[in-house]
Amino acid sequence: MSTHEDHELEERLRTLPTALPPEALRAQILQAAQRRRVPAVRWGLAYAIGLIAIIAVDLGIDHFQSARLSRLMGDGRTQITAQPSEAVLAALRERQAMMSALLERRPM
């Protein structure tokens, strides 16, 4: 159906007479709708519980991340004094020589 046809159908339905439901049925429908409505206090409680759960999960993740970093980097009590090997020192000297040679050849 097109929008124009929908509009015509709605106009026709508006012109038809409507009958109110019997009072007993109306009361039953309103009572059922009232039971389904969730009070605002429940929504507030649900939001508060959700917020507490998010904070708890965040603190738990933070604890595990801190423990992981401590395992990776050491606990701070032991000091690691590693001396670079001769090969590393030779590579650093070679790199410095190459950079100096490149800078000397660079046009100014």
C-alpha positions, 0 to 999 in steps of 0.5 A: 500500500502506498502512503496515500492509500494508508491515509485514505484508509485511516480517514475512513476508519476515523469516520466509522462509529466506535463502541466502547467496550463493556465496563467489565472488560474495560476494567479487566484490560486496565488492570492487566495493563497496570500489572505490567507497568514496572515502577520507577523504583525498580528501574532505579534499582536495576541501574544501581545494580548494573553500575555496581556490577560494572565497577566490580568488574572494572576493579577485578580487571584492574587487579588482574592487569596489575598482577600481570604487569608485576609478573612481566616487569618484576615486583620492584624488589629485585633489581636487574642489572643486565650488561649488554653483550659484546655483540650488542655493543658492536652493533651500537658502535656500527650504527653510530658510525653509519649514522655519522657517515650518512650525516657527513654525506648529506647535502646542506 
